[in-house]
Amino acid sequence: MKILGISGSLRRASFNTALLHAAQELAPEGVSIAIHDLHGLPLFDQDVEEQGDPAPVAALKQAIEEADGVLLASPEYNGGITGVLKNAIDWASRPGLGRPASVLAGRRICIVGASPGITGTVRAQDQLRQVLRRAGAAAEPQSEVLVFQAHTKILDGKLVDERTREALARHLKSYVALLQAGVR
Ligand SMILES: Cc1cc2nc3c(=O)[nH]c(=O)nc-3n(C[C@H](O)[C@H](O)[C@H](O)COP(=O)(O)O)c2cc1C
């Protein structure tokens, strides 16, 4: 089973990208997680879209389409998801030329998030659930991985907090079980 990991942060030392790296280590057996980099994805522009998807957009859509599941790691900016992630979702939500439906339609999408504050991206994750729903996808499973005080749990890009590692592993296991149970 192939899962596509996408970080909503472009920052080199991103806690959220680090969470994706931890997910790669903690994924259930037989599950691989490839990380798709959003550097280079242009800002959504409907005039550009009408000319056909730019290469980074086409690559993003193809990667989502080919993956069995998608794992989004979202920072929280001003109580919501980052522009980087929203932009990626906006592009992916559009079928574009020659595709009958959005690559997000009907998909189950796993979400996680980390922030140095004490709320651990809870507001961003609530918003992300709503945005995904509007795009025809569902955030699954219902359990949450809210990595608060991330700077104490992620050191040098590695998730070292054992309880958080266990929570992430459980979350991924539930997600994979849902994917295996049927509708992707
Ligand atoms: C513009 C901006 C707004 C932010 N707003 C919030 C916020 O609302 N809640 C929060 O917990 N952290 C907030 N932060 C702090 C981020 O959680 C922190 O920078 C985090 O490390 C970003 O994720 P990353 O490490 O994956 O890049 C904000 C940071 C920026 C740059």
The ligand as an SDF file (V2000), in Angstrom:
LIG
                    3D

 31 33  0  0  0  0  0  0  0  0999 V2000
    2.1510   33.3810   10.0570 C   0  0  0  0  0  0  0  0  0  0  0  0
    2.2080   32.4410   11.2250 C   0  0  0  0  0  0  0  0  0  0  0  0
    1.0870   32.2620   11.9980 C   0  0  0  0  0  0  0  0  0  0  0  0
    1.0970   31.3510   13.0540 C   0  0  0  0  0  0  0  0  0  0  0  0
   -0.0350   31.1120   13.7590 N   0  0  0  0  0  0  0  0  0  0  0  0
   -0.0690   30.1130   14.6480 C   0  0  0  0  0  0  0  0  0  0  0  0
   -1.3010   29.6950   15.2350 C   0  0  0  0  0  0  0  0  0  0  0  0
   -2.3570   30.2520   14.9710 O   0  0  0  0  0  0  0  0  0  0  0  0
   -1.2850   28.6650   16.1050 N   0  0  0  0  0  0  0  0  0  0  0  0
   -0.1190   27.9980   16.4140 C   0  0  0  0  0  0  0  0  0  0  0  0
   -0.1630   27.0450   17.1910 O   0  0  0  0  0  0  0  0  0  0  0  0
    1.0690   28.3630   15.8870 N   0  0  0  0  0  0  0  0  0  0  0  0
    1.1110   29.3870   14.9960 C   0  0  0  0  0  0  0  0  0  0  0  0
    2.2900   29.7530   14.3990 N   0  0  0  0  0  0  0  0  0  0  0  0
    3.5250   29.0690   14.7970 C   0  0  0  0  0  0  0  0  0  0  0  0
    3.7030   27.7850   13.9960 C   0  0  0  0  0  0  0  0  0  0  0  0
    2.9700   26.7710   14.6220 O   0  0  0  0  0  0  0  0  0  0  0  0
    5.1840   27.4320   13.9470 C   0  0  0  0  0  0  0  0  0  0  0  0
    5.8880   28.3980   13.2050 O   0  0  0  0  0  0  0  0  0  0  0  0
    5.4240   26.0370   13.3770 C   0  0  0  0  0  0  0  0  0  0  0  0
    6.7550   25.6640   13.6250 O   0  0  0  0  0  0  0  0  0  0  0  0
    5.0940   25.9750   11.8860 C   0  0  0  0  0  0  0  0  0  0  0  0
    5.1180   24.6610   11.4320 O   0  0  0  0  0  0  0  0  0  0  0  0
    6.4270   23.9960   10.7900 P   0  0  0  0  0  0  0  0  0  0  0  0
    7.4160   23.7730   11.9280 O   0  0  0  0  0  0  0  0  0  0  0  0
    5.9600   22.7170   10.2180 O   0  0  0  0  0  0  0  0  0  0  0  0
    6.9840   24.9510    9.7640 O   0  0  0  0  0  0  0  0  0  0  0  0
    2.2970   30.6600   13.3660 C   0  0  0  0  0  0  0  0  0  0  0  0
    3.4340   30.8790   12.5710 C   0  0  0  0  0  0  0  0  0  0  0  0
    3.3940   31.7370   11.5110 C   0  0  0  0  0  0  0  0  0  0  0  0
    4.6350   31.9090   10.6360 C   0  0  0  0  0  0  0  0  0  0  0  0
  1  2  1  0
  2  3  1  0
  2 30  2  0
  3  4  2  0
  4  5  1  0
  4 28  1  0
  5  6  2  0
  6  7  1  0
  6 13  1  0
  7  8  2  0
  7  9  1  0
  9 10  1  0
 10 11  2  0
 10 12  1  0
 12 13  2  0
 13 14  1  0
 14 15  1  0
 14 28  1  0
 15 16  1  0
 16 17  1  0
 16 18  1  0
 18 19  1  0
 18 20  1  0
 20 21  1  0
 20 22  1  0
 22 23  1  0
 23 24  1  0
 24 25  2  0
 24 26  1  0
 24 27  1  0
 28 29  2  0
 29 30  1  0
 30 31  1  0
M  END
$$$$
